[in-house]
Amino acid sequence: MLKSFIAAPHRVMFFGGAVQTLLAMLWWLFELSTRYLFPQQTVAWPLFPTAIHIWLLLFGTLPFFFFGFLMTTFPRWMAGNEIPAARFVPAFALMFAGVLLFYAGLVFGRALLLLADVSLLAGWAVGLYALLRVLLDTRRGDKRHTIVLFIAFSIGWLALLSFLLWQLTGAHALLQLSLRAALWGFVLPVFATVAHRMIPFFTSSALQQQDVPRPFWPWWTLLAASLVHGVLEFFNLSAWLWLADLPLAASALTLTYLWGFRRSFRNPLLAVLHVGFAWLSIAMLLYSVQSLWLLTHGGTAFILGLAPLHALTVGCYATLVIGMGTRVTLGHSGLPFVIDTPVKLMFVGIQFTALLRLAADLLPSHSGWLYLAATLLWLACFGPWVWRYLPAYWRPRADGQPG
C-alpha cells in the first residue's frame, strides 16, 4: 500500500487535498453552526474565523491539488525527467504536518499555529525546488506556462509568509497583503494558466477536434488584470476595479467561446472543466458591476457583498479542482475517462452550492441558513467523491502500469 501511495506525486498530494477539503469544510460547518444555531456555544478561536477560513482553503487545501497536478504535468509538458519520490514525499509530509499542526493550534494555542506556518512554508519550498529542477534541467518544449506557474507558486509562498508575519506582528496590512497576493497573484494565475494549457488539449482529445484555438493574448490579459485587481484591492480602490475586471471578464468569455463551451456537453467530464472556467467570466462581471456602482454612486456600500468572490472561489475554483482532480485520478489510476450518474449529480450539486453561496451574499436577511445550506450541500457532494476516489491513491493502477 505504501509503495503504491508514494508511486506518483498526484497520489500523495491529492490525498492531502481531498482529506483537507473535508476537514476544512467540517470546521466551517462547526463554526457556522455555533454562530447561527447555537450562539451560546461560540468558540473563542486563537485567530478570527475569517482568517482561519482563508488559511485552510487558500494555503491548506489548494496547494495540495496544485502540486499534485503540476508535479505530474511539468515533466510531460517539457519532456523532462519525472520528479522523484525523494522530492515530492518530503514536500507532502511537511505540508500535511503543517495542516495537522494548524488544527492542533486552533485548540491548543498560537505557538502551534506558527509552527504550522513554518512547516507548510518548508514543504512548499521543497515542492518549489522540485518544480524548479524540472525547469532548469529541461531544455525542450514551450516553457511559458511552466515559468508563469513557478512565479505564481513563488508569490503564493510569499503570501503565506506574509500571513505568518501578520500572526507575529498583528499588522493588519500584512493580512490584507497575504489575502490579495494569494487570491490574485497565486490562485487565479494558476487556474488561468492550467486552463489555458489543458482545456484546449482535453477538448481536442475528447471531441476528436484538432482545431481548438488557444490564443495567447487573452491569457496574458488574464494574468495582468489579475495582478492589477489585487493591487487595487490592497489599496482600497474598489471603485476602480472595473479597469482590470472588465478586460479580465472579456478575455475569459473569449476563451470560453473559442474553446467550444456548448460542444463540451457532449462529454460530461469535459463539460465540467468548461463550466468551471465559465464561472470566471461570471465572477469578474459581478466584480465589475459592483465596482462601477461604487464609482457612480460614491460611498463604500458593496451592493453584491462577497457574491463576486464566491462566484470565483466556489463556482470557478471548486468546480475546476474537482473536475481536474477527477480526470487526473481516473487517468493515472488506469481507469476509463467515464463518470456515472452519481458523479454527474455531484458536479451539478457543486453548481447549486455556488448559487446558494451567492444567494447568501445577495440576501443578507437570510444569510445564516443559506450559509449552512451551502456548506451542507458541499459536504454532501464532496464526501461521496472522497469515498469513491480516495482509495485510488493507495491502490495499484487498475491497468497494471507503473505510477
N, C-alpha and C positions, 0 to 999 in steps of 0.2 A: 504493500500500500504506500509506504513512504517513498519507495523508488519511483512509483508512478506519480506521486504527488509532486515531486521535485523534478520531474522529467522535462518540464517546459515552463517558461515564466508565466504564461497565462493561467496555468493551473493554480499556483500559489497565490498570485495576485488577485485573480477573480474570486478565489475562495475568500480572501481577506475582504474584498469589496462587497461580496454578497452577504457575508456574516455581519459586516459593519453596517450595511444598509439596514438590515433588520434591527440591529441593536440601536442605531441612531433614531429610527422611527419609533421604536418601542419607548425609548426615553422621551421623545417628543410627545407621544400619546400620554405618557405618565404626566409630563409637565402640563399639557393642555387639560387633562382630567382634573388635576389639583387646582388649576387656575379657574376653570369654568364650572366644574361639577362639585368639587369639594374644596372650596377656598380656605376652609379652616385647616386643611391639611397641607397647605402650600409649603414647599421646601425652600429653605434659605441656601441656595447653591453658592459655592465659592466665587463663581462668575455669574453675571446676569444671564438669564436664559437665552436671549438672542445671540450673545457671544458664543455660548455653548453650541447652539444650533449651527452657527456659522462654522465653528471649528469641526464639528462632527461631520458635516456634509462636504464643505469645500476642501478641508485638509485631511479629514479622517476617512473619507469614503472615495471620492472621485479619483485621487491619485492611484489607488489600487487598480481600478479599471484602466486608467490611462497607461500606467506602467505595464500592466499585463498585455494590453494591446500593442503598445509600441515596442516593447522588448521582443515581441514576436515579429512585428512587421518591419522594423528598422533593417534587420539583415536582409529580408526579402526585397525590400524596395531598392536596396543598393547592391544586391548580390554579394553580401558580406558574410562573415562567419557568424554562426549562431552565438548568442550570449550564453556563456557557461553558467552552470548552477552555482559555481563559486562566487559569482557576482549577484545573480538575482535572488538567491536564497537569503544571504545576509541582508539585502535590501528589504525583502519581505519581513524577515524576523524582527528587524529594528522598527519598521513601520508598524507592524501589528502589535509589538510590545508597547509602542507609543500610544496606540489606541486603547489598549487594556489599562495602561497607566493613567490615561485621561479619565476613564470611568472610575478607576480607584480614587483619583484625585477629587472627583465630584463628591465622594463620600468622606474621604479622609483628609482632604485639605490641599492647599495651593502648592505645597512642595512637590507633590506627585504630579500636579498639572504642569509644572515647569519641567520635570523630568520627562513627561510625555512629549512636550515640545522638542526637547533635546533629542530624544530617541527617534522621533519622527523625522526631524531635520537630518539626523545621521543616516537613517535608512534612505531618505530621499536623495541625499548626496551620493550614496553608494549607487543608487539607481541612475542618477545623472551621469556618474562616471562610466557606468556600463553602456549607456547610450552614446556618450562621447567617444568611447573606444571604437564603437562601430563607425561613427562618423570619420574619425581620424584614420582608421585602418583600411577604409574602403575608398577607392578612387574611381568607382564606376557608378553610373546611374545619376539621375537628377536629384540633387540634394536640397532643392529649395524647400520642400515640405519638411524634411528632417531638420534642417537648420532652424527654421521657424519654430518647430516643435521644441527643439532643445532650448531655444531662447525663452519660449513661453514657460517651460518647466523651470528654468532658472528664475524667472520672475515669480513663479509660484513659491519656490523655495524662499525667496526674499520676502514674500508676503507672509509666510509662516514665521520667519524670523521677526518681522515687524509685530506679529501677534504676540510672540514671546516677549519682546521689548515692552509692549503695552502692559503685559502682566507684571513686568518688573518695575515699571515706572508709573503706571497709571495715566500716562499721557494719552488722552482720547484721540488725538490726531494720529497716533500710531495704529490704533484700532481701525480708524477710517482708512488709513493708507493700506493696511492689511486687507481689508474687505475689498476696496476698489482695485487694488493690484491683483488680488485673487480672481475676482469676477471678470475684469475687463483686460487684464494683461496675461492671464493664465488660462482660465477655464474656457472663455469664449474663443480665443485664438486656437486652442487645442481642438475644440469641436469643429470650428470652421475649417481648419486645416485638414483634419482627418476626413471630414465630409467631402471637401474638395478633392482629396486624393482618392477616396474609396467609393463614394456613392456612384460616380460615373462608371467605375470599374465593375461594381456589383450589378449595376443596371445593364451594362453591356453583356455581362455573363448570364444573368438571369433571364433576360428577354432576347438573347441572341441578336443584339443590336450593336453593330460595330461603329455607329456614327454618333455616339453620345458626346456632345461637346463639353469641353472643360476650359473655358476662357480663364485667363489669369487675372484680368483686371477686376472682376467682382471680388475675387479672393483677397487681393491686395487692398481693395476698398474696405472689405470687412475687417481686416486686421487694423488698418489705420483708423477707421471710425471707432472701433472698439477701444483703442488706446485713448483717443480724444474724448470719448464718453467718460472713461474712467477719470481722466484729468479734470474735466468739467465738474463731475460729481464731487470729486475730492475738494474742489474749491467752492462748492455750494453754488454753482452756476447752472442750476437745473432749468432755468428759463431758456438756456441756450443749448440744451442737449439735442434739440432737433437738428442742429447743424451737423451733428455726427449721426444721429439716429435715422434721419430720412435717407441719406445715402446708404447706410447700412441696410435698412429695410429694402430699398430698391435693388441693391446688389443681391440680397438673399432671394427676393422674388424673381429676379432674372435667372438665377441658378435653378430655382425650383421649376421654372418654366422650361428652361433648356434641358434639364435632366429628365423631363417627362413625368411630371407628377401624376397625371391621370393614367398613363400607361403602366405605372408601377403597381397598380392594384391588380394586375394580372398575376402577381406573385406576392402573397401576403407578407412573407418575411422581408422582401424588398420594400414593400409599401410602408412598413413600419419606419424605415430609415427616411423615406421621403416625407412622411407625416411629421416625424420628429424635426427634420430640417425646416419644414414649412412653418413650424411654430416660431422659428427665429424671426421671420419677417412679421408675423403677427405681434410678437413681443415688442419689436422695435417700432412698429406703427403705434402701438399703445404708448410707448415711451414718448414718441413724437407728439401725439395728441396732448399728453399731459404737459409736455414742455411748452408747446405753443399756447396752451391755456394759461400757463404761468406768465408767459411773455406778454400776452394780450390783456390779461385781467389783473396782473400785478399780484402782490401778496405771495404767500408761501403755501397755500392750500393745495394739496395733491388730490385732485378730483378722482383719480383712479387708485389712490393708495399705493399698495405694493403689487397691484394686479400685473403691471408690465414685468416686474421682476419674477413673479411666479409663473407667468406665461413662458418666460425664458427658462427658469430652472426646472419647473415641473413638466411643462409642456414639451419644451425642446430637449433639455439635457436628460431628463429621466427617460424619455422615450428613446433617444439615441443610445443611451447607455445600455438599456435593456435590449434594444434591437441589435446593436453591435455585439453585446455580450452573448446573446443567444446564437448569433451567426458564428462567432468565433468558437463558442463552446461546442456547437454541433460539428463544425468543420474540423476542429482539431481533436475531437473525440472519435472521429471515424464514423459519425452518424450522418444520415442524409439531411440536406437542407429543406426539411419539411416540418411545418408546425401544424398541430391538430387543433380542433375546435376549442378545447380549454385554454390553450396558449393564445389563440386568436382573441378569445374573450378577455384574457388578462390584458392584452395590449389595448383593447377597447376600454377596459376599465381604467387604465392609466390616463386615457384621454378624459374620461369623466372625472377622474381625480383632479386633473388640471383645471377643468371647468368649475368644480366645486371650490377649489382654492381661489380661483379668480372671483367667484361669487362672494366668498368670504371677505374679500377686499372691497368689492363694489357695494356690498350690503352690510355695512358695519353693525347695524342693529341686530343682525342675525349671525354675526361672525363666529360666535362661540360654537354653536352646534355645527356650522359649516366647516370650521377648522377640524373639529373632531371627526366629522363625516369623511372629509378628505383624507385624514390620516388613517382612519379605519379602512377605507377603500383601498388606499395604497398598500396597506399590510395584507389585505385580502387578496390583492393581485400579486404582490411580490413574494409573499410567503409560499404559495404553491410553486412559483418559479424556482425558488431556492430548494424546495423539497424535491423537485424533479431534476434539476441540473447540478446541484452541489456535489452529488456522488461522482459525477463525471470527472471531477478534478483529482480524485484519488484512485480511480479505477483505470486499468489499462485501456488503450484505444480499442474500440469495438472492431476495427478492421485489422488489428494486429500490427499496425505500423508504429514506429517509434514516435515519441513526442507527446 
